[in-house]
Amino acid sequence: MKYFPCKYPDREINKGEEGFTLIEILIVIVIMGLIIGSIAFYFKVIPKMRMKESSRKFANAIRFTSNHARTTRLFHRLILDLDAENPSLELEIVPSGETVPDLDPEITEDEEDSITFEEWPEFDPASPIGPTGTDDNSKPFRPRLGGWKKPDKSFMKPVKLEGIHIRRVSFPCIGKEYDSGKVAYYFFPNGQNFGGVIELTSASGARMKMLVHAATGLVQFVDADSDNRNLCFDDDGNNVEKLDNN
């Protein structure tokens, strides 16, 4: 029997020094791909899903408010905070028999001062014609102070919108547009509103635009790049001439 000498007689073979096999490398690549894919899914898909869910809540709140204003025959409004991330929609109502405040969409700190009529005389039941008699030519009596009240019903509590920002609210039919501060979206006792366009964005930069029909309060999702000035419609759904935005 012949023995062939080892080419490297002084080297000790150690199996622990062997490299990765092709299968092991492929498994690592697959695992890394799954991890990267899950991260991309979280940062891209999840925000879009949250935005879609919040926009659905928003649309439902608008439809509910329009219908409730029609059934109760009261003035309603939704408060929209354009400066807040993950804003809440707050519902307010003017109780029956109270004075209806100014319906300007922009809400300012001195809003309530505009409806107090402080310089007007108070009504005196003993002198219903006027504070100085029949010859009184002064201003009308001060109306009973009214204003917006938060409803006490549990199903009208604020609606939280997660993963969303209200970028802009436009009212093409009355030529007004807002991109900051608080804006009131009004609904009249017949359920109608000024007709508006609400633009939404998500943390990932996704955009969405909702068109609220003035006559019905129905919400329609439209192209995010559409021109708001072309989104004013009459009661029959026909596009009408608008006022210029200020």
C-alpha positions as CSV (number, residue, x, y, z in Angstrom):
1,M,0.0,0.0,0.0
2,K,1.4,3.4,-1.0
3,Y,1.0,6.5,1.0
4,F,1.1,9.9,-0.7
5,P,2.7,12.6,1.4
6,C,0.5,15.5,2.4
7,K,1.3,18.7,0.5
8,Y,1.0,20.8,3.7
9,P,2.1,18.5,6.5
10,D,2.5,21.2,9.1
11,R,-1.0,22.7,8.7
12,E,-3.8,21.5,11.0
13,I,-7.2,21.4,9.3
14,N,-9.9,23.1,11.4
15,K,-13.5,22.9,10.1
16,G,-14.4,25.9,12.1
17,E,-12.5,28.1,9.7
18,E,-14.7,27.2,6.7
19,G,-16.7,30.1,5.1
20,F,-20.4,30.5,4.6
21,T,-22.1,28.3,2.1
22,L,-24.1,29.8,-0.7
23,I,-27.4,28.7,0.9
24,E,-26.5,30.5,4.2
25,I,-25.7,33.7,2.3
26,L,-29.0,33.5,0.4
27,I,-30.9,33.0,3.7
28,V,-29.2,36.1,5.2
29,I,-30.1,38.1,2.1
30,V,-33.8,37.0,2.3
31,I,-34.0,38.0,6.0
32,M,-32.5,41.4,5.3
33,G,-34.9,41.9,2.5
34,L,-37.8,41.1,4.7
35,I,-36.6,43.5,7.4
36,I,-36.1,46.3,4.9
37,G,-39.5,45.6,3.3
38,S,-41.3,45.7,6.7
39,I,-39.6,49.1,7.5
40,A,-40.7,50.5,4.1
41,F,-44.2,49.2,4.6
42,Y,-44.4,50.9,8.0
43,F,-43.1,54.3,6.8
44,K,-45.1,54.4,3.5
45,V,-48.2,52.2,3.7
46,I,-49.2,52.6,7.3
47,P,-49.4,56.4,7.2
48,K,-51.5,56.1,4.0
49,M,-53.8,53.7,5.8
50,R,-54.2,56.0,8.8
51,M,-54.9,58.9,6.4
52,K,-57.5,56.9,4.6
53,E,-59.2,55.9,7.8
54,S,-59.1,59.5,9.2
55,S,-60.5,60.9,6.0
56,R,-63.4,58.4,6.2
57,K,-64.1,59.6,9.8
58,F,-64.0,63.2,8.6
59,A,-66.5,62.5,5.8
60,N,-68.8,60.7,8.2
61,A,-68.7,63.6,10.6
62,I,-69.6,66.1,7.9
63,R,-72.5,64.0,6.7
64,F,-73.7,63.4,10.3
65,T,-73.6,67.1,11.1
66,S,-75.5,68.0,7.9
67,N,-78.2,65.5,8.6
68,H,-78.5,66.4,12.3
69,A,-78.8,70.1,11.4
70,R,-81.6,69.2,9.1
71,T,-83.5,67.0,11.6
72,T,-83.1,69.4,14.5
73,R,-83.5,72.6,12.4
74,L,-80.6,74.2,14.3
75,F,-77.4,75.8,13.2
76,H,-74.4,73.5,13.5
77,R,-70.7,73.9,13.0
78,L,-67.5,71.8,13.0
79,I,-64.4,73.4,14.3
80,L,-61.3,72.7,12.2
81,D,-57.9,73.4,13.6
82,L,-55.5,74.0,10.7
83,D,-52.4,74.3,12.9
84,A,-52.8,71.0,14.7
85,E,-51.3,67.6,13.8
86,N,-53.8,64.8,14.4
87,P,-56.6,67.3,15.0
88,S,-59.9,66.7,16.6
89,L,-63.2,67.7,15.0
90,E,-65.4,69.6,17.6
91,L,-69.2,70.0,17.0
92,E,-71.1,73.0,18.3
93,I,-74.7,74.0,18.1
94,V,-76.8,77.2,18.6
95,P,-79.6,76.1,21.0
96,S,-83.1,76.8,19.9
97,G,-84.3,80.3,20.6
98,E,-80.9,81.9,20.9
99,T,-79.3,84.5,18.8
100,V,-77.3,83.2,15.8
101,P,-73.7,84.7,15.8
102,D,-71.9,85.9,12.8
103,L,-71.2,83.0,10.3
104,D,-67.7,84.1,9.2
105,P,-65.7,80.9,8.8
106,E,-62.6,82.4,10.4
107,I,-62.7,82.0,14.2
108,T,-60.8,84.8,16.1
109,E,-60.4,85.5,19.8
110,D,-62.8,88.4,19.7
111,E,-65.5,86.4,17.9
112,E,-67.8,86.5,20.8
113,D,-67.4,90.3,21.3
114,S,-69.0,90.8,17.9
115,I,-72.4,89.4,19.0
116,T,-72.8,91.0,22.5
117,F,-74.4,94.2,21.1
118,E,-73.1,96.0,24.2
119,E,-74.1,99.4,23.0
120,W,-77.7,98.4,22.4
121,P,-80.4,99.0,25.1
122,E,-81.7,96.0,26.9
123,F,-85.3,94.9,26.5
124,D,-87.6,96.1,29.2
125,P,-90.9,94.1,29.5
126,A,-92.5,97.2,31.1
127,S,-91.7,99.3,28.1
128,P,-91.8,96.9,25.0
129,I,-92.0,99.8,22.5
130,G,-88.7,101.4,23.5
131,P,-86.7,102.6,26.5
132,T,-87.9,106.2,26.0
133,G,-91.4,105.5,24.7
134,T,-93.0,105.5,21.2
135,D,-90.7,108.3,20.0
136,D,-87.5,106.4,20.6
137,N,-85.4,106.3,17.5
138,S,-82.4,104.6,19.1
139,K,-80.9,101.3,18.2
140,P,-82.9,98.1,18.5
141,F,-83.1,96.2,21.7
142,R,-80.2,93.9,22.6
143,P,-81.1,90.4,21.6
144,R,-80.9,87.6,24.1
145,L,-77.3,86.6,24.2
146,G,-76.7,83.4,22.4
147,G,-73.8,81.5,21.0
148,W,-72.3,78.2,20.1
149,K,-72.6,75.4,22.7
150,K,-71.0,72.0,22.8
151,P,-73.7,69.3,22.7
152,D,-73.9,67.1,25.8
153,K,-74.7,63.9,23.9
154,S,-72.0,61.3,23.9
155,F,-72.3,60.5,20.2
156,M,-71.4,64.1,19.4
157,K,-68.1,64.2,21.2
158,P,-64.9,65.3,19.3
159,V,-63.6,63.0,16.6
160,K,-59.9,62.4,16.7
161,L,-58.1,62.2,13.3
162,E,-54.9,60.3,13.5
163,G,-52.0,60.7,11.0
164,I,-53.6,63.6,9.3
165,H,-53.2,67.4,8.9
166,I,-55.8,69.8,7.5
167,R,-53.6,71.7,5.0
168,R,-56.2,74.1,3.6
169,V,-60.0,74.8,3.7
170,S,-61.5,76.7,0.7
171,F,-65.0,78.0,0.1
172,P,-64.9,78.6,-3.7
173,C,-68.5,79.8,-3.9
174,I,-67.9,82.7,-1.4
175,G,-64.3,83.3,-2.4
176,K,-62.6,82.5,0.9
177,E,-59.6,80.3,1.7
178,Y,-57.7,79.5,4.9
179,D,-54.4,77.7,5.6
180,S,-53.9,78.4,9.3
181,G,-55.8,79.1,12.5
182,K,-59.2,77.7,13.4
183,V,-62.0,77.6,10.8
184,A,-65.7,76.9,11.4
185,Y,-67.5,74.8,8.8
186,Y,-71.2,75.8,9.1
187,F,-74.3,73.9,8.5
188,F,-77.7,75.6,8.3
189,P,-81.0,74.3,9.7
190,N,-81.9,72.9,6.2
191,G,-78.6,70.9,6.2
192,Q,-76.9,73.1,3.6
193,N,-73.5,74.7,3.9
194,F,-71.2,77.1,2.1
195,G,-69.8,74.4,-0.1
196,G,-66.1,73.8,0.6
197,V,-62.9,72.0,-0.4
198,I,-60.8,70.4,2.4
199,E,-57.2,69.5,1.6
200,L,-55.5,66.9,3.8
201,T,-51.9,65.7,4.1
202,S,-50.2,62.9,6.0
203,A,-46.8,62.6,7.6
204,S,-45.5,60.8,4.6
205,G,-46.5,63.6,2.3
206,A,-49.6,61.9,0.8
207,R,-52.3,64.3,-0.2
208,M,-56.1,64.0,-0.4
209,K,-58.9,66.5,-1.2
210,M,-62.5,66.3,-0.2
211,L,-65.3,68.3,-1.9
212,V,-68.3,69.0,0.3
213,H,-71.5,69.7,-1.7
214,A,-73.3,72.8,-0.5
215,A,-76.9,71.5,-1.0
216,T,-76.6,68.0,0.4
217,G,-73.5,67.9,2.7
218,L,-72.3,64.8,0.7
219,V,-68.6,64.3,0.5
220,Q,-66.7,63.5,-2.7
221,F,-63.0,62.7,-3.0
222,V,-61.5,64.5,-5.9
223,D,-58.1,64.9,-7.6
224,A,-55.7,66.4,-5.2
225,D,-54.3,68.6,-8.0
226,S,-57.7,70.0,-9.1
227,D,-58.2,73.7,-9.1
228,N,-60.4,74.7,-6.1
229,R,-61.8,77.6,-8.1
230,N,-63.5,75.2,-10.4
231,L,-65.3,73.3,-7.5
232,C,-68.3,75.6,-6.9
233,F,-71.6,73.9,-7.7
234,D,-75.3,74.9,-7.5
235,D,-78.1,72.9,-5.9
236,D,-78.4,70.8,-9.1
237,G,-74.7,70.0,-9.2
238,N,-73.9,72.3,-12.0
239,N,-70.6,74.3,-12.0
240,V,-71.3,78.0,-11.4
241,E,-69.3,81.2,-11.6
242,K,-67.3,81.9,-8.5
243,L,-66.1,84.9,-6.6
244,D,-62.4,85.5,-6.7
245,N,-60.5,84.2,-3.7
246,N,-59.2,87.0,-1.4
